[in-house]
Structures are given as structure tokens and as C-alpha cells.
Amino acid sequence: MIKEIRIMDTQDREYKVFSPEDDKVFPMYACGITPQSHPHIGHARVAVVFDTLARLLTKMGFDVKYVSNFTDIDDKILAKSKEEGVDPLVIAERYEREYYRAMDALNVRGPMIYARVSQHIEDIIKAVETLLDKGYAYEAPDGVYYSVDKFQGYGKLSHRNIDELMAGARIEVNPHKKNPLDFALWKRVDENDFGWRSPWGKGRPGWHIECSVMSVRYAGYPLKVHGGGEDLIFPHHENEIAQSEALYGGRFTIAWMHVGMLSIKGEKMSKSLGNIFALKDAIKVFDPMALRLFLLSTYYRSPLDYTPQSVQSYETALKKVKRAKDIVESSIDSSVSKEAFLPHYEAFYKALANDFNTAEAIGHFFKFVGEITSAGAVSKEVKDMFTDMLEVLGIENIEDVKTGGADKFIEYLLDLRNRFRKEKRFDIADEIRDYLKENGVVVEDTPSGTKWWWA
């Protein structure tokens, strides 16, 4: 097992090294979703990446304090609640449940807590009061704003200065702001609108303050890793740094991890293009474990392009994993040497230790799978290695792998083959077997019946 992991920090653009021998406690926070519509496969990529990282860190011996959040109050949620005539928290809870179901299907263990904004209003109000007292914030007619001019180093995460940020940002004109980049800590609302009482009138929290408050409450300060999609670097994570370091002092996060965007057939996912692929549909169409492996198949900082063929290829690959798992569970042979397996096992963990390179790690994992199939039996030591890798990748519970209609077609051909064999028409039976072999399906006739698996 590896003794340390190095992670490329977005802020400093250098590797940060973590070892349980230095400090076992590992506070980690990943920004979650705004449950205002069906969660999509882009959300799943972030969730699967950080779930797999938490699994690895736990294996290494860290005490992982992993926290995420639901932004359950948002303008889009409020608009939908008015449209449907229901409480906005009912809307949020509906899509939270859908998110949980999808995460269960993807075998995402999840963080130790999903913190909800609506349940931390008192904490948020106290944080805003503190920022006002310290001079980092100011009250305006429409709420309370953070003054970016008061925070030295604003822009250090996105590596741009204030002038560059102002030039590149789409900022709504607001006469109440001292600087166009200033952001809301508390938004005042009308008495008839949804909100909570505060010293600055009825209102709702600004978007960014929630993560600063909830991450510290549940994970601690400073965080070792804070992450999310790369689209959050600016303004969300930039603003989190400004708030948190003003509130608590010192560095907020040792390493920032940002996950690359997911595209659909080369195009960015967006509602305007109509190419949002909902998770509830994805897990109906594909084997969830194949989808999980696909989401880990590219280095996490790189973009990932979804195509049906790319996920289907992992369904086929999972057939090989299932075959290897069957061998491991039924053919323990202590005489089988671990020497052929050990290089792949060590390379698997070495790749993960090097900035969590799951793409390279998965390649070594499948080499290990191939060695199992070739050997036909393994020792208990090799079984333990295989189980280790399955658990880190999150596919330890793999059972029958669904591959669309392919399985039914194969079963149909095998039924035909058995009928021809009974009729002693062995030439046609052999032709079917050869056709299946050419297409990656191994057929074996046993006393208990015909068995098949993907080669």
C-alpha cells in the first residue's frame, strides 16, 4: 500500500503531498448540487471522483472527514416552487431523493454528511456578522456584500488580478455595490417572498457563504482538499477563499482539486443545446458500474467526452472483471505465484498516488484481470489484491453485467447451438461457436451445461 499521495493544487500549481504518518485526519469538502432539476452525468463525474478518492485515502489509513452540500435554496428552485405552487424545500427534497437513488446505483458511499443551506441559516448569519465586524463586508439597501478590495490576494485561485477579473466577468450593474466584483453575503427580499429573518431584514444567503460555513462546521479548518467542477473556480471558489480566510485566518485549503467538464459528443452539456443526460436515464440504459468506470477513465482534471459507445465498451470490459471475480471466488490455489500479478497491483496504486491518475490505474487493473483469466486460479494473497482494487474503484459488488441486448442475443445463439448439437448437426453448432469467439465470447461446454463469458 502506498504511504503518501501527491495532489496538484489549482491555487499554487504545485503538488501537495499528504501522508497518514504526518497527520491521519483528512478534512475534505466537495461542492455538491443545486437540487432544482434532474441530476445529470456531469454531477455524477464529480461525485464518483471524490468518492473514489475518499475510498483510496481510507485504504491508506487516513481518517477521512468528507463533507458535501445541497444548495437547497436558489433562484431557480424558488421559480419552480412558484410555478408548481409548493414550498421550495419540497422541490429541493424531490431532486435530492433522485440524486441519492442515482448515487446508490453508482455505489457512491457518499460523504459523512450532505449539509443543507436551509438548515444552517443561523450559522451563516453569524458568519456575515463577523465579516461586517472585521470590515470585510458592508450593508447596502438590498443586503450585505463582501468587499473584494479589502482582501489581499483576491484572484489567487483563478490566477488573475482584479482588473482582469472585471474585464472577463459578466457582471450585472448594481448601484449598491462599491466594486462590481463584490458579491452578496445576504440578499434582502420582500416580506411576501421566501426567506429568513436577520439583522439586515428578511432575506436569503448569498451563494458562496454556505460552503465556507458548512465545510468548517463539519470537516474543520483548514481543509486538506476542497474540490468540485472546474466551472466553480471563479467566482465560487475564489469567493470562498476570500470569505473563509477573512473569517478564520490562515490558508483555507491546502490543495484545490478541480474536475474537468463533461461533454456530450464533443459539445458542452447545456440546457440550451438540449443535451443534458439525466442520471436516472443513464443508469437505466447502462450498467451503473460500467458508467462508474467510464467516469474514472480519464484523468480527473481533463475534459471527458460522453458517447454511448464509450460506456458500452466498459460494459464489455466488466464482463471480463466478472469472469475474473468468479475465478477468484471459486479457484483458490496457494501454489500460484503472485509474481505475475504484483507489478500490476503496485502500478495501480502508484498511478493513484501520482495526482489520483485513475485513467492509468484502470489500465493496470485490467492487466491484473487478464493475468487472473490466464492463470485460471489464484492464491489468497492475489485474491486480496484483487479485492483491494475492486473496493477502491467502487465496483466490489459487481454481479451480472447488463450490456443492452447483447446478452439476450448471445443466449439465443447458444440455445440454437445446443439444439443443433442434439440433432448432431455439429458443423452448424461449431460455426456458431466460432462466430461468438470472433466477437469476443468464449463458450465452454461443461457437465452442468454451456457457460460463456467475454474474453
N, C-alpha and C positions, 0 to 999 in steps of 0.2 A: 504493500500500500504506500502511496506517495505521502511524504511528510510535509509538503508545502504546495501552495498553488499561487501562481502569479496571474494578476488580472490587469489588463491595460486600463488605466484611468483616463476617462474622457477629459477631465479637467487639466491634469498635469501632462497628459500624453506620454506617460511612462508607466512601466509595470510596478504594481504594488504587490508585495509578497506577504502571504498570510500562512501561518503555521500554528497548529494547536499547541505546539510546545512553547510558543510565546504567549498565547492567550487563547484559551478554549472557547470563550464566549464570542459568538459571531452574530451581532445585530445586523439584520438585513431588511431592507424595505424595497418593495417593487410597486410602482403605481398601478392601481387596478383600473376598473372600467367605470364609465358613467352608465348605469343601467337604464337607458332610455329607449333602447330598441334591442333587437336580437343580437347577441354577441356573435362575432364573426371569427374567421380563422386567423386574422391578424391578431386579435385578442389572445387566441389560443397559442400563437407562437411565443408571445411574451410569457404567458403562464407556464408553458412547458419548459422553456429555457430556465426560468428561475426555480421551478420545481425540481428539475434535474440537477441544477447547481446545489440546491439545498440537500438533495439526496447524496451528492458527492461529498459535500462538506461534513455531513453527518457521518458518513463512512470513514472520513479522515479523522474523526474524533472531536469535531467541533460541537459545541452546544449552540445550535443554530436558533436564533430568535428571529424568525421570518414573519414579517407583517406585510399585509397589503390592504387595500381600501376599496370601498364603493363610494363614489361621489353621488350620493342618492338625492341630492338637491341640485338642480341645474335648470337653466332656462328652457332647454328642450323638454325636460321632464315636466316642468310647470306648464308648458304649452300643451303637451299631450294630456295632462290632467284636466285642463280646461276643456279640451276637445271631447274628452270622454266623460267629464263630469264626476271625476273621482279624486280622492286625495292623492297628491303627488307621490307620497310614500308607498301607496298601493301600486302605482306604476313601477316604481323602483324595485319593489319586492317581487313583482311578477318576473322581471328580467333577471333579477338576482337568482331566483329559483332555476330559471333556464340555464344560467351560467353554471350553477352548481351541478346540474344534471350533465352538462357537457364536460365539465371537469372530471366528474366521476367516470364518465365513459373513457376519457383520455388518461385515466389513472393518475390524475394530478392530486397528490396528497393535500396540497394547498398549504397556505401559511398557518401559523398557530392562531391567527385571528384576521378576519376581514373587518376592519374598522369602518364605521359608517359616519359620515359627516353629521347627520341629523342627531346622532347620539353623543356628540362632543361639542355642542354649541357653547356650553359654559366654559370649557377649556379654551375654545377659540376666542371667546370674549376676553378672558383673562390675558391671553397672548397679545391681543390687539391693544389692551390697556397698557401692557408692559412696553410695547413698541412706541406707544404715544408718550409714555413717561420717559423713555430713553431718548426721545427726539427723532426717532426714525420714521415716524408717521405723523400725519396731520388730519384733522377733521375738516370736512368740506360739507356743503349743503346736501350733497347726495350720498354721503357716507364717510368712510375713513380710508385714506390712501397711504401706501408706503412710498417714501421719498427716496428714489434711487440715488439722488445726488448725495444723500447722507451716508451711503455705503461705499466705502473704498473697495475697488476691485469688481464693481458690477460689470458683468460681461466676461468674467474669467472662465466660465464653463464653455460658453459658445465662442470664446477667443475673439471677441470683438469689443471695441470700446463703445461708449455711449453714443457718440456721433454716428458710428457705423450702424449700430442697432436702430437708431432713429431713422436713418436713411433706408434701411432694409425692411423695417417693420410696417405692417398695415395697422395704423393707429387711428382709432376714431377720435375726432376732435371733441374734447371735453374741456369747457372753460373752467371747470372746478379744479383741474389738475395743475400743479406747479410745473410739472415736466410731463410731456406726452407719454413717457415711458413709465411714469408712476402707475402702480396697479392697486386695485381695490382689495382692502382687507375686510371691509364690511360695506355692504350695499344697502342703503336705506330704501324702503319700499312704502307704498301707500298702506293705510290702515286696513284696507279691504284685501290686500294681497297676502300671499302666504309668507310667513316669516316668524321671527322670534324677537322678543323684547331685548333691548340692550341700552347701555348708556347713551347711545347715539340714535335712539329711536328704533322703531320696528324695522327689521331687515334680515339679511341673509349673509353668510360668509362669502368672501371672495374665493375664487377657485384655489389659489395657491396655498393659503394659510392652513388648510386642512391637513396636508401631508406633513408640514413642519410640526404641527401639534401632535398628530396621532402617531407619527413614527417615533417621536421621542417618548411619548407616554408608554408605548408597548415594547419597543425594541431597545431604546436607550440612546445615549449621545456620548460620543459621536457614533454614527453608523460605520460599519466596515464596508458595506456595499449598499448603494442605492441605485436603482435602475428603473427601466421602463423602455418604451419605444423611443427611437431616435427623434421622433417628431416632438418629444417633450423637452428636448434640450433647451430650446428657447420658445416661449418665455417661462414655461412652468418650472423647470428645474433651476434655471437661472434665478428665478424669483424665490424659490425655496431656499437657495443658498443665502440670499440677501436677508430674508426673514430669520432663518434659523441661526445664522452666525451673529446677527444683531440681538436675538433673544438670549442665546445660550453662550456665546463666545467661542472662540476656537474654530477649528475646521468642522464642518457639518458631516462630511462623508469622506472616508479615506479613499475609496475608489468608486467612480461612477461607471456603471455598465449600461450601454445603450444598444438595444436590439434593432437590427435593420428592418426596414419596411418590407411588407409582403405585397407582391403584385399579382395580378391575375393575367396570365398570358402576356406578360410584358407591360401591362398597364397598371398604374397605381389604383388601388381599390378606392372607390368613391361612390357615393350615392348618385351623383350627377351622371356618372357613366353606367350606373345600374349593374355594377359588377361585384357587389358585396356578396360574399358567400357565407351564409349563416352557418354557425356551428351545428345547429340542430339538423340541418340538411346534410352537412359534411359527414356526420357520424352515422347517418342513415345510409349514405351512398358507399362510404369506405369503411374498411376495418379500422376502428379507432386507434389500434396500436400501430397500424401502418401509417396513419395520419400523424401519430406522435413521432415516429421515426423520421418521417418526411420533414416535420417542423424542426428536427435537430440535424438534418442532413447537410446544412450549410453553416459555416462559421457565423456565430450569432450576430456579429457586427455587420455582416454583409447582407445585401438585399436577398430575398428569397422569392422566386417566381413559382406560382402555383399553376400546374396543369394537371388534368385528370391522369394523364399517362405517368407523371412523376410519382403520384401517390400509388397508382396501381403497381408500379414497379416494386414498391415496398410491400405491397400485399404478397406479391410473388416471393420476395425475399423472406418474408415472415414464415412462409411455408417451410423454408429451409431451417429457420430457427425452431419451428415447432418439431420438425423431424429430429433436430439435434437434441431438443429437450426430451423427446421420447426416448432417445438412446441413453441420455444421461440418467433418466429416471429408472431405466429398466436394465441397463448393462454396465454395472459397476465391476471393474476388473482391476485389482490392485497392481497387476503386473504391467499395466500400460504406463509407459513413461510420460512424465509431464514435459519433457524437453521440447517436444514439438509445439506445445501449447504456450509455454511460458513467455517466449518472445512477443507473441500477440497480446497476451494479458498485460505485460509490462508496458508495451507500446500504447495500449488502450488508455492506461492511467497517465502515462507520460503526456499524451496528447491533451487530456483533460486538465492536467496540471499547467499546461502552457496556454494560458488565457482561455481555458474552457473550450478547446477546439473539438467540438462534438463531431464535426464532419470527419476529421481524421480518426477520431476514436471509433466511430461506427465502422469505418473501413477495416480497422484491426479486429473489431468484434466479429465481423463476417469471415475474416480469415480464421479466427478461432472456431467459428461454427463449421467451416469447411473441414478443419482438422478433425472435429468430432465425427462428422459424417464419414470421413475417410477411415478413421480408426474403428468405428462401429462399436466401441466400448471405451469407457474412461475410468480413471481411478477416482476415489472420493476427493482427492485434492483438486483434480481438474474439474470435478462437479462443483466444488466450492467456488472455484474461479469463475466458472460459467454463471453460477447463481449470482455472484457479486456483480458481474457486468449487466445481467438482466435487471437487477434491482436498481442500479444506478441509472440505466436508460429508462426505467419505469415500465418495462414490458414483462415483469416477472410473472404476471398472471395470464400470460398468453395461452389460449386454448385453441379451439378450432378457428382458423383464419378464414374470413369471408373474402372472396375475390370476385364479387359480382356474380355473373352467371357461369363463370369458368368451371367451378366445381361441379355444377349440375351437368354440364356438357361432358366433363370427364367421366362422371359416374354413368352417364348414358352410354358412352363408348365402351366402358368396361362391362356393362350389362350385355351389350351386343357381343362383345368378345367372349364372354362366358357362354352365351347361347351358341355361338359358332363352335366353341371348344366342345360343348356337349354333343353337337352334331358332327364332331370330328372334322370340321372344316378349318383345319389348323392354319391353312395358308392365309385365310382372311383374318383369323384371330391374331396371327403374327404380324400381319400388315397393320392392324390397329395398334398393337403394342409398339411397333416401330414408329408409327406416326406420333404416338404420345411421347416416345423417347426423344424424337427430333424436336419436340416442342417443350422439352424440359420436364417431362413427367416420367418418373421411374415406377415401373409396375413390378410387383413381386407376388408370385403365387405361393401361398403357404397352406398348411393343413387346415387352418381356420378360415381360409378364404383369400381373396385377392386384396392386396394392400397397395396403396400408391402414395407417392409424395413428390414434391417438387425437388428436382435435382439441384 
